[in-house]
Amino acid sequence: MTHLGTTLRQFLAALTPLVSPYRWDFAVGLMATAAANGLAVLIPLTFREAVDDIVQRGLGAPLLLYGLAVIALTACKGGGDYLAQRRIAGMGQSIAYDLRNRLFFHLQSLPAGYFDRANTGDLMARATSDVEGVRMFITWSLSTILEMVFLFTAALILMLLMSWPLTLMACAVFPILGFTVVKFRRRIRPRYLAVQEQYGVVATAVQENLAGMRLIQAYQAEPMEIARFEDFNRELFRRNLAAARERAFFMPVMFWLGSASTGIILWFGGSQVLAGRLTLGEFVAFIGYVGLLAKPLTIVGWVISLAQRAVASLARIDEILSVQPMRNVTPQRAASPSFVAKGPRTRPIVVFDRVDFAYDGRPVLQGINLQGWRGELVAMTGPSGAGKSTIVHLISRLYDVSAGAVLLDGVDVRKLPVSELRRHVAVVPQETFLFSVTVADNIAYGRPEVPPEAVEGVAHETCLWESIVSFPKGIDTLVGERGITLSGGQKQRVALARALLYGGDVLVLDDPFSNVDAETEERLLTTVRAAVRDRFVLLITHRVKTLQAADRVIVLADGHIVAEGPHRQLLAQGGLYRSIYERQCLRESLA
């Protein structure tokens, strides 16, 4: 039992910050449990008095009163159990609610690099199955543990007062039971941890298949995916079955050990009654107390299994909560950027100062020096894998540089609160993501407070309105999961409209015209050019018209800037830029 106590103490220590806001509920539940079990131990005493009155004193008149007393005690105990369970169960639901919110909030604050390595399905399992494991323990096991404590304390004291030899005989199985509990705990904990881990694998398989269903069907990969899921599900079944086998073996053993006291009392207690050392009423009360103690003893295995699952679940949740969030970065007091100063161009708004960046030890960018000014449209191009999208991530600080510094209006972005930094940087990522809400809600995602007129205005500016009017409910049409009901070009225009409406001093567009036709591209360039008036716009692209329209072109290759200057100048110089430009001209001509 020592190991069980240690496990529960560790678990409850980790749970204390979550329980603390609901200490009143816990206190009421604790008092109600104590009252209910205090009434429970009075019931065998009532039977003792009734039996002794009948056998020793031959009194039958008070039997109705004894019966009514038992009924009243049972009813009051039921009321106490109801209040205790309501408070404890309510606390469990509230803690699960808080834990899910806390986990979701923490996930929102983690750096992008964490999600590059994390498994989506596993994160989903921790936010659902693991939180539920903690709730189950609080709702059911915690109340049972409290019941065990009160019942054992009160019942054992009364049993010792009646007959200490019989009490010792009744408790003879406890050391064996404690040894069995320790063995069960050691064997069941790794089983539950393995089950929870495999839940994450299964959840990932479901999530990936649902997200990629069109691709799966297009490549006729349904049989392969079904077979793969069956393998994962079979492993989950195997691990659950292994845990069930442990329970199937140990729980009947513990039930038998818990019930063995009754047999001992029938033998030894009966001899005590015949010898006159114990009254028949006390003998009946003893059997009643053993019955009261048998319940928590027989379900101790179930309590342990829930506790072990909760310990494993809380440890998995804590693994996420222990990851340092980006929002915890404390800005220096001296860092007070003058974002409102949009007068003379005294300094560039964006600066990359000898920036290096490596991902998992693999160099991506090396020695990047770059400046961007308000009112300037800069295009960036280069071969695939050159590090262009990484430049985007570093400006908005989805990642931190490995060396050097990225400055926003003269301030190192690492010294700025993340919320303040991203308030001034609008991004259109290469992979457009839309939420399962209306077109209007997707456009206004960064600024939900703007009036409908502003949303419609930016939809017109991004050539989106022509498509919107053909939708069933216009701008209030639901776009489906990840914007599945929209074309690639429509999704890109929604993303561009969202960034333009968001505002900010820096607008970063990662290949935003890849899915639009030449005519639409030209109109969108006019919109972007209008946005350049008081912003710096960095546009990553291979499109010919966009390169021609830029004030300056930066060519990136193998993590280095290999050329920089106006389009005509770079074209005249030849080299990599001219090769990229001519290849793109040929591709667009063929298209």
C-alpha positions as CSV (number, residue, x, y, z in Angstrom):
1,M,0.0,0.0,0.0
2,T,3.0,2.3,0.4
3,H,3.6,2.4,-3.3
4,L,0.0,3.2,-3.9
5,G,0.2,6.0,-1.4
6,T,3.3,7.4,-3.0
7,T,1.7,7.3,-6.4
8,L,-1.4,9.1,-5.2
9,R,0.7,11.7,-3.3
10,Q,2.7,12.5,-6.4
11,F,-0.4,12.6,-8.5
12,L,-2.4,14.8,-6.1
13,A,0.7,17.1,-5.8
14,A,0.6,17.6,-9.5
15,L,-3.2,18.0,-9.4
16,T,-3.2,20.6,-6.5
17,P,-2.9,23.7,-8.8
18,L,-6.0,22.5,-10.7
19,V,-8.0,21.6,-7.6
20,S,-7.2,24.8,-5.8
21,P,-9.8,27.0,-7.5
22,Y,-12.5,24.4,-6.4
23,R,-11.3,23.9,-2.8
24,W,-14.8,24.9,-1.5
25,D,-16.4,22.1,-3.6
26,F,-13.7,19.7,-2.4
27,A,-14.2,20.7,1.2
28,V,-18.0,20.3,1.0
29,G,-17.5,16.9,-0.8
30,L,-15.0,15.9,1.9
31,M,-17.4,16.8,4.7
32,A,-20.3,15.1,3.0
33,T,-18.3,11.9,2.5
34,A,-17.3,12.0,6.2
35,A,-20.9,12.5,7.3
36,A,-22.2,9.8,5.0
37,N,-19.6,7.2,6.2
38,G,-20.1,8.3,9.8
39,L,-23.8,7.4,9.4
40,A,-22.9,4.2,7.7
41,V,-20.9,2.9,10.7
42,L,-23.9,3.6,12.9
43,I,-26.0,1.1,11.0
44,P,-24.2,-2.1,12.3
45,L,-24.3,-0.6,15.8
46,T,-28.1,-0.4,15.5
47,F,-28.2,-4.0,14.5
48,R,-26.1,-4.9,17.5
49,E,-28.5,-3.2,19.9
50,A,-31.5,-4.8,18.2
51,V,-30.1,-8.3,18.3
52,D,-28.9,-8.0,21.8
53,D,-32.3,-6.7,22.9
54,I,-34.0,-9.7,21.3
55,V,-31.5,-12.4,22.4
56,Q,-30.4,-11.2,25.8
57,R,-33.3,-9.2,27.1
58,G,-36.1,-10.7,25.1
59,L,-37.4,-7.3,24.1
60,G,-39.4,-7.1,20.9
61,A,-41.2,-3.8,21.3
62,P,-38.3,-1.5,20.1
63,L,-37.9,-3.4,16.8
64,L,-40.0,-0.9,14.9
65,L,-37.9,1.9,16.2
66,Y,-34.7,0.1,15.3
67,G,-36.1,-0.5,11.8
68,L,-37.0,3.1,11.4
69,A,-33.6,4.1,12.7
70,V,-31.9,2.0,10.0
71,I,-34.2,3.4,7.3
72,A,-33.4,7.0,8.5
73,L,-29.7,6.4,8.7
74,T,-29.6,4.8,5.2
75,A,-31.6,7.7,3.8
76,C,-29.3,10.3,5.4
77,K,-26.3,8.4,4.2
78,G,-27.7,8.4,0.7
79,G,-28.2,12.2,0.9
80,G,-24.6,12.6,2.0
81,D,-23.4,10.4,-0.8
82,Y,-25.4,12.4,-3.3
83,L,-24.0,15.7,-2.1
84,A,-20.5,14.3,-2.0
85,Q,-20.7,12.8,-5.5
86,R,-22.3,15.9,-6.9
87,R,-19.6,18.2,-5.5
88,I,-16.7,15.8,-6.4
89,A,-18.1,15.0,-9.9
90,G,-18.7,18.7,-10.5
91,M,-15.2,19.4,-9.5
92,G,-13.9,16.7,-11.8
93,Q,-15.8,18.2,-14.8
94,S,-14.6,21.7,-13.9
95,I,-11.0,20.6,-13.7
96,A,-11.3,18.8,-17.0
97,Y,-12.8,22.0,-18.5
98,D,-9.9,24.1,-17.1
99,L,-7.3,21.5,-18.2
100,R,-8.6,21.4,-21.8
101,N,-8.6,25.2,-21.9
102,R,-5.2,25.5,-20.4
103,L,-3.8,22.9,-22.7
104,F,-5.4,24.6,-25.8
105,F,-4.1,28.0,-24.7
106,H,-0.6,26.7,-24.2
107,L,-0.6,25.0,-27.6
108,Q,-1.5,28.4,-29.1
109,S,1.6,29.9,-27.4
110,L,4.1,27.3,-28.5
111,P,6.7,28.1,-31.3
112,A,6.1,26.8,-34.8
113,G,9.1,24.5,-34.5
114,Y,7.3,22.4,-31.8
115,F,4.5,21.5,-34.3
116,D,7.1,20.5,-36.9
117,R,8.1,17.7,-34.6
118,A,4.8,17.0,-32.8
119,N,2.3,14.4,-33.9
120,T,-1.1,16.0,-34.5
121,G,-3.1,12.9,-33.5
122,D,-1.1,12.5,-30.4
123,L,-1.8,16.1,-29.4
124,M,-5.5,15.4,-30.0
125,A,-5.4,12.3,-27.8
126,R,-3.7,14.2,-25.0
127,A,-6.4,17.0,-25.2
128,T,-9.2,14.4,-25.2
129,S,-8.5,10.9,-23.9
130,D,-5.8,12.0,-21.4
131,V,-7.9,14.8,-20.0
132,E,-10.8,12.3,-19.6
133,G,-8.5,10.0,-17.7
134,V,-7.8,12.7,-15.2
135,R,-11.5,13.5,-14.9
136,M,-12.4,9.8,-14.4
137,F,-10.0,9.6,-11.5
138,I,-11.3,12.7,-9.8
139,T,-14.9,11.8,-10.3
140,W,-14.8,8.2,-9.2
141,S,-11.5,7.1,-7.6
142,L,-11.1,10.2,-5.4
143,S,-14.5,9.8,-3.8
144,T,-13.7,6.1,-3.3
145,I,-10.4,6.9,-1.7
146,L,-12.1,9.3,0.7
147,E,-14.7,6.7,1.5
148,M,-12.0,4.1,2.2
149,V,-10.2,6.5,4.6
150,F,-13.3,7.4,6.6
151,L,-14.7,3.9,6.6
152,F,-11.5,2.3,7.7
153,T,-10.9,4.8,10.4
154,A,-14.3,4.8,11.9
155,A,-15.1,1.1,11.5
156,L,-11.7,-0.2,12.8
157,I,-12.0,2.0,15.9
158,L,-15.5,0.6,16.7
159,M,-14.3,-3.0,15.9
160,L,-11.3,-2.7,18.2
161,L,-13.6,-1.4,21.0
162,M,-15.8,-4.5,20.6
163,S,-13.1,-7.1,20.3
164,W,-9.5,-6.4,19.4
165,P,-8.6,-10.2,18.8
166,L,-11.4,-10.5,16.3
167,T,-10.4,-7.2,14.6
168,L,-6.8,-8.5,14.2
169,M,-8.0,-11.7,12.7
170,A,-10.3,-9.8,10.3
171,C,-7.3,-7.6,9.2
172,A,-5.0,-10.6,8.8
173,V,-5.4,-10.5,5.0
174,F,-4.4,-6.8,4.7
175,P,-0.7,-7.4,4.4
176,I,-1.3,-9.9,1.5
177,L,-3.7,-7.5,0.0
178,G,-1.1,-4.7,0.2
179,F,1.5,-6.9,-1.5
180,T,-1.0,-7.7,-4.3
181,V,-1.8,-4.1,-4.8
182,V,1.9,-3.2,-5.1
183,K,2.4,-6.0,-7.7
184,F,-0.7,-4.8,-9.6
185,R,0.5,-1.2,-9.6
186,R,3.9,-2.1,-11.0
187,R,2.5,-4.2,-13.8
188,I,-0.5,-2.0,-14.8
189,R,1.2,1.4,-15.0
190,P,3.3,0.7,-18.1
191,R,0.3,-1.1,-19.7
192,Y,-1.8,2.1,-19.4
193,L,1.1,4.3,-20.6
194,A,1.4,2.1,-23.7
195,V,-2.3,2.3,-24.3
196,Q,-2.4,6.1,-24.1
197,E,0.6,6.3,-26.5
198,Q,-1.1,4.1,-29.0
199,Y,-4.3,6.1,-28.8
200,G,-2.2,9.0,-30.2
201,V,-1.1,6.9,-33.1
202,V,-4.6,5.8,-34.0
203,A,-5.9,9.4,-33.6
204,T,-3.1,10.6,-36.0
205,A,-4.1,8.0,-38.6
206,V,-7.7,9.1,-38.5
207,Q,-6.8,12.8,-38.6
208,E,-4.5,12.3,-41.6
209,N,-7.0,10.2,-43.5
210,L,-9.8,12.6,-43.0
211,A,-7.7,15.5,-44.1
212,G,-6.3,13.7,-47.1
213,M,-9.3,11.8,-48.2
214,R,-9.4,13.3,-51.7
215,L,-5.8,12.4,-52.3
216,I,-6.4,8.9,-51.0
217,Q,-9.3,8.4,-53.3
218,A,-7.5,9.9,-56.2
219,Y,-4.7,7.4,-55.9
220,Q,-7.0,4.5,-55.0
221,A,-5.1,4.1,-51.8
222,E,-8.1,3.1,-49.7
223,P,-7.0,-0.6,-49.3
224,M,-3.5,0.5,-48.2
225,E,-4.8,3.0,-45.7
226,I,-7.4,0.5,-44.3
227,A,-4.6,-2.0,-43.9
228,R,-2.4,0.5,-42.2
229,F,-5.2,1.6,-39.8
230,E,-6.0,-2.0,-39.0
231,D,-2.3,-2.5,-38.0
232,F,-2.5,0.5,-35.7
233,N,-5.9,-0.5,-34.3
234,R,-4.7,-4.1,-33.8
235,E,-1.8,-2.8,-31.8
236,L,-4.2,-0.7,-29.7
237,F,-6.4,-3.7,-29.2
238,R,-3.4,-5.8,-28.2
239,R,-2.2,-3.2,-25.6
240,N,-5.7,-2.7,-24.2
241,L,-6.1,-6.5,-24.0
242,A,-2.8,-6.8,-22.1
243,A,-4.1,-4.2,-19.6
244,A,-7.4,-6.0,-19.4
245,R,-5.6,-9.3,-18.7
246,E,-3.8,-7.7,-15.8
247,R,-7.1,-6.4,-14.4
248,A,-8.8,-9.8,-15.0
249,F,-6.2,-11.6,-12.9
250,F,-5.7,-9.2,-10.1
251,M,-9.2,-7.8,-9.5
252,P,-10.7,-11.3,-8.6
253,V,-7.7,-12.0,-6.4
254,M,-8.3,-8.7,-4.6
255,F,-12.0,-9.4,-4.4
256,W,-11.3,-12.8,-2.8
257,L,-8.8,-11.3,-0.4
258,G,-11.3,-8.6,0.6
259,S,-14.0,-11.1,1.2
260,A,-11.8,-13.6,3.0
261,S,-12.2,-11.6,6.3
262,T,-15.9,-12.7,6.4
263,G,-14.9,-16.4,6.5
264,I,-12.4,-15.7,9.2
265,I,-15.0,-13.9,11.3
266,L,-17.5,-16.7,10.9
267,W,-15.0,-19.2,12.3
268,F,-13.2,-17.2,14.9
269,G,-16.1,-14.8,15.8
270,G,-18.6,-17.8,16.1
271,S,-16.2,-19.4,18.6
272,Q,-16.0,-16.2,20.6
273,V,-19.8,-16.0,20.8
274,L,-20.1,-19.6,22.0
275,A,-17.4,-18.9,24.6
276,G,-19.3,-15.9,25.9
277,R,-16.6,-13.4,25.0
278,L,-18.7,-11.7,22.4
279,T,-22.4,-11.1,22.2
280,L,-24.4,-12.2,19.2
281,G,-25.2,-8.5,18.5
282,E,-21.5,-7.7,18.4
283,F,-20.9,-10.7,16.1
284,V,-23.6,-9.4,13.7
285,A,-22.1,-5.9,13.9
286,F,-18.7,-7.3,13.1
287,I,-20.1,-9.0,10.0
288,G,-21.7,-5.7,9.0
289,Y,-18.5,-3.8,9.4
290,V,-16.6,-6.4,7.3
291,G,-19.3,-5.9,4.6
292,L,-18.7,-2.1,4.7
293,L,-15.0,-2.6,4.4
294,A,-15.3,-5.2,1.7
295,K,-16.7,-2.8,-0.8
296,P,-13.6,-0.4,-1.0
297,L,-11.3,-3.4,-0.6
298,T,-12.8,-5.3,-3.5
299,I,-12.6,-2.3,-5.8
300,V,-9.1,-1.2,-4.8
301,G,-7.8,-2.7,-8.0
302,W,-10.2,-0.6,-10.1
303,V,-9.2,2.5,-8.1
304,I,-5.5,1.7,-8.8
305,S,-6.2,1.2,-12.5
306,L,-7.9,4.6,-12.8
307,A,-5.2,6.2,-10.7
308,Q,-2.4,4.7,-12.9
309,R,-4.2,5.8,-16.1
310,A,-4.6,9.3,-14.6
311,V,-1.0,9.4,-13.5
312,A,0.1,8.4,-17.1
313,S,-2.3,10.9,-18.6
314,L,-1.3,13.8,-16.4
315,A,2.4,13.1,-17.2
316,R,1.6,13.2,-20.9
317,I,-0.3,16.5,-20.5
318,D,2.5,17.9,-18.4
319,E,5.0,17.1,-21.2
320,I,3.2,19.7,-23.3
321,L,2.6,22.2,-20.6
322,S,6.3,22.1,-19.7
323,V,7.3,23.3,-23.2
324,Q,8.5,26.9,-23.0
325,P,6.0,29.2,-24.8
326,M,7.2,32.0,-27.0
327,R,4.9,34.5,-25.2
328,N,7.0,34.1,-22.0
329,V,9.8,36.0,-23.6
330,T,10.2,39.2,-21.6
331,P,11.0,42.3,-23.6
332,Q,13.6,44.7,-22.4
333,R,12.3,48.0,-21.1
334,A,14.5,49.9,-23.6
335,A,12.7,48.2,-26.4
336,S,10.0,50.7,-27.4
337,P,9.8,50.7,-31.2
338,S,8.5,53.8,-32.9
339,F,6.0,52.0,-35.2
340,V,3.9,55.1,-35.5
341,A,6.8,57.1,-37.0
342,K,6.0,56.8,-40.7
343,G,7.6,60.1,-41.8
344,P,11.0,60.3,-43.4
345,R,12.8,57.0,-44.1
346,T,15.5,57.4,-41.5
347,R,16.0,53.7,-41.2
348,P,14.7,50.5,-42.8
349,I,11.6,48.9,-41.2
350,V,13.0,45.3,-41.7
351,V,16.7,44.3,-41.3
352,F,18.4,40.9,-41.5
353,D,21.8,41.4,-39.9
354,R,24.1,38.5,-40.7
355,V,21.4,36.0,-40.1
356,D,22.1,32.2,-39.9
357,F,19.3,29.7,-39.3
358,A,19.6,25.9,-38.9
359,Y,16.8,23.4,-38.6
360,D,17.6,20.3,-36.5
361,G,21.3,21.0,-37.2
362,R,20.9,21.4,-40.9
363,P,21.9,24.9,-42.2
364,V,19.1,26.6,-44.1
365,L,20.3,30.2,-44.2
366,Q,23.8,31.6,-43.9
367,G,25.0,35.2,-43.6
368,I,21.8,36.8,-44.8
369,N,22.0,40.6,-44.9
370,L,18.8,42.3,-46.0
371,Q,17.0,45.6,-45.7
372,G,13.4,46.6,-46.4
373,W,12.0,50.1,-46.4
374,R,8.5,51.5,-46.1
375,G,7.0,52.1,-49.5
376,E,9.1,49.4,-51.1
377,L,8.0,46.2,-52.9
378,V,10.7,43.6,-52.9
379,A,10.4,40.3,-54.8
380,M,12.4,37.3,-53.7
381,T,13.0,34.3,-55.9
382,G,15.3,31.3,-56.1
383,P,15.3,27.6,-56.5
384,S,13.1,25.3,-54.4
385,G,14.6,24.7,-51.0
386,A,16.7,27.9,-51.1
387,G,15.2,29.1,-47.8
388,K,12.7,31.7,-49.1
389,S,9.8,30.6,-46.8
390,T,12.2,30.5,-43.9
391,I,12.7,34.3,-44.4
392,V,9.0,34.6,-43.9
393,H,9.0,32.6,-40.7
394,L,11.9,34.6,-39.2
395,I,10.2,38.0,-39.9
396,S,7.1,37.0,-38.0
397,R,9.2,35.0,-35.5
398,L,7.7,31.6,-36.0
399,Y,11.3,30.6,-35.6
400,D,14.3,32.2,-34.0
401,V,17.6,32.9,-35.7
402,S,20.5,30.6,-34.9
403,A,22.9,33.6,-35.3
404,G,22.7,37.3,-36.1
405,A,19.4,39.3,-35.6
406,V,16.2,40.2,-37.3
407,L,15.3,43.8,-36.6
408,L,11.8,45.4,-36.9
409,D,12.1,49.2,-36.9
410,G,15.5,49.0,-35.3
411,V,14.5,46.5,-32.5
412,D,15.5,42.9,-32.3
413,V,12.3,40.9,-32.7
414,R,13.4,38.6,-29.8
415,K,13.1,41.6,-27.5
416,L,9.6,42.3,-28.5
417,P,6.4,40.7,-27.1
418,V,5.3,38.3,-29.7
419,S,1.8,39.8,-29.7
420,E,3.2,43.2,-30.4
421,L,5.5,42.0,-33.2
422,R,2.8,40.1,-35.0
423,R,0.4,43.0,-34.7
424,H,2.7,44.8,-37.2
425,V,3.4,41.9,-39.6
426,A,0.8,40.5,-41.9
427,V,1.6,37.2,-43.7
428,V,0.1,35.2,-46.6
429,P,1.8,31.8,-46.2
430,Q,2.6,29.5,-49.0
431,E,0.1,26.9,-47.9
432,T,-3.2,28.7,-47.6
433,F,-5.3,27.7,-44.6
434,L,-8.9,28.6,-44.2
435,F,-11.2,27.7,-41.4
436,S,-14.6,26.0,-41.6
437,V,-16.5,29.3,-41.3
438,T,-17.9,31.8,-43.8
439,V,-15.9,33.6,-46.5
440,A,-16.5,36.9,-44.5
441,D,-15.2,35.3,-41.3
442,N,-12.1,34.0,-43.0
443,I,-11.3,37.5,-44.5
444,A,-11.9,39.2,-41.1
445,Y,-10.1,36.5,-39.2
446,G,-7.4,38.8,-37.8
447,R,-9.8,41.7,-37.2
448,P,-13.2,40.3,-36.4
449,E,-14.4,43.8,-35.2
450,V,-14.3,45.4,-38.6
451,P,-17.6,46.4,-40.2
452,P,-19.0,44.3,-43.1
453,E,-18.3,47.2,-45.5
454,A,-14.5,46.9,-44.9
455,V,-14.7,43.2,-45.6
456,E,-16.6,43.7,-48.8
457,G,-14.2,46.5,-49.8
458,V,-11.1,44.3,-49.5
459,A,-12.9,41.5,-51.3
460,H,-13.4,43.8,-54.2
461,E,-9.8,44.9,-54.1
462,T,-8.5,41.3,-54.3
463,C,-10.7,40.4,-57.3
464,L,-12.7,38.0,-55.0
465,W,-16.1,39.7,-55.3
466,E,-16.8,38.3,-58.8
467,S,-16.6,34.8,-57.2
468,I,-18.4,35.6,-54.0
469,V,-21.6,36.7,-55.9
470,S,-21.9,33.3,-57.4
471,F,-21.7,31.5,-54.0
472,P,-25.1,30.2,-52.6
473,K,-25.1,32.7,-49.7
474,G,-22.6,35.2,-51.1
475,I,-20.0,36.3,-48.6
476,D,-21.8,34.4,-45.8
477,T,-21.2,31.1,-47.6
478,L,-19.4,28.4,-45.5
479,V,-16.2,27.4,-47.2
480,G,-16.0,23.9,-45.7
481,E,-13.0,22.3,-43.9
482,R,-9.7,23.9,-44.9
483,G,-11.7,25.9,-47.6
484,I,-12.3,22.7,-49.6
485,T,-15.2,24.2,-51.5
486,L,-13.0,27.0,-53.0
487,S,-10.6,26.7,-55.8
488,G,-6.8,27.3,-55.2
489,G,-7.0,30.8,-56.7
490,Q,-10.0,31.7,-54.6
491,K,-8.3,30.5,-51.4
492,Q,-5.2,32.6,-52.2
493,R,-7.3,35.7,-52.8
494,V,-9.1,35.1,-49.5
495,A,-5.7,34.8,-47.8
496,L,-4.5,38.0,-49.5
497,A,-7.7,39.9,-48.5
498,R,-7.2,38.7,-44.9
499,A,-3.6,40.0,-44.8
500,L,-4.5,43.4,-46.4
501,L,-7.4,43.9,-43.9
502,Y,-5.2,42.9,-41.0
503,G,-2.9,45.9,-41.7
504,G,0.5,46.3,-40.2
505,D,3.8,47.9,-41.3
506,V,5.1,44.8,-43.0
507,L,3.3,42.6,-45.6
508,V,4.9,39.3,-46.4
509,L,3.4,37.3,-49.3
510,D,4.7,33.8,-50.0
511,D,3.9,32.9,-53.6
512,P,0.4,34.4,-53.4
513,F,-0.3,34.3,-57.2
514,S,0.7,30.8,-58.0
515,N,-2.9,29.7,-58.7
516,V,-4.3,32.8,-60.4
517,D,-4.4,33.6,-64.1
518,A,-2.3,36.4,-65.7
519,E,-5.1,38.9,-65.8
520,T,-6.0,38.4,-62.2
521,E,-2.3,38.6,-61.2
522,E,-2.0,42.0,-62.9
523,R,-5.1,43.3,-61.0
524,L,-3.8,41.9,-57.7
525,L,-0.4,43.5,-58.3
526,T,-2.1,46.9,-58.6
527,T,-3.8,46.2,-55.2
528,V,-0.5,45.2,-53.6
529,R,1.3,48.2,-55.1
530,A,-1.4,50.4,-53.5
531,A,-0.7,48.8,-50.2
532,V,3.1,49.6,-50.5
533,R,2.5,53.3,-50.0
534,D,3.1,53.1,-46.2
535,R,4.4,49.5,-45.8
536,F,7.3,47.3,-46.7
537,V,6.1,44.4,-48.9
538,L,8.2,41.3,-49.4
539,L,6.8,39.1,-52.1
540,I,8.2,35.6,-52.7
541,T,7.5,34.6,-56.3
542,H,8.6,33.1,-59.6
543,R,5.9,34.9,-61.6
544,V,7.4,37.1,-64.4
545,K,5.0,40.0,-64.1
546,T,5.6,40.2,-60.3
547,L,9.3,40.2,-60.7
548,Q,9.1,42.9,-63.3
549,A,6.8,45.0,-61.0
550,A,9.1,44.8,-58.0
551,D,11.3,47.8,-56.9
552,R,14.0,45.3,-56.1
553,V,14.6,41.6,-56.6
554,I,16.6,39.4,-54.2
555,V,17.8,36.0,-55.5
556,L,18.3,33.3,-52.9
557,A,20.2,30.1,-53.5
558,D,21.5,27.4,-51.0
559,G,20.7,29.7,-48.1
560,H,22.7,32.7,-49.5
561,I,21.7,35.9,-51.2
562,V,23.5,35.5,-54.6
563,A,22.1,38.6,-56.4
564,E,20.2,41.7,-55.6
565,G,18.9,44.7,-57.6
566,P,16.3,45.9,-60.0
567,H,14.9,43.4,-62.5
568,R,16.5,44.9,-65.6
569,Q,19.9,45.1,-63.9
570,L,19.8,41.5,-62.8
571,L,18.5,40.3,-66.2
572,A,21.4,42.1,-67.9
573,Q,23.9,40.5,-65.5
574,G,22.8,37.0,-66.4
575,G,23.5,34.1,-64.0
576,L,21.0,32.4,-61.9
577,Y,18.3,35.1,-62.0
578,R,18.3,35.2,-65.8
579,S,18.0,31.4,-65.9
580,I,15.0,31.4,-63.5
581,Y,13.4,34.3,-65.4
582,E,13.7,32.6,-68.8
583,R,12.5,29.3,-67.5
584,Q,9.5,30.9,-66.0
585,C,8.8,32.9,-69.2
586,L,8.8,29.6,-71.1
587,R,6.6,27.9,-68.6
588,E,4.0,30.7,-68.7
589,S,4.1,30.8,-72.5
590,L,3.3,27.1,-72.6
591,A,0.6,27.5,-70.0
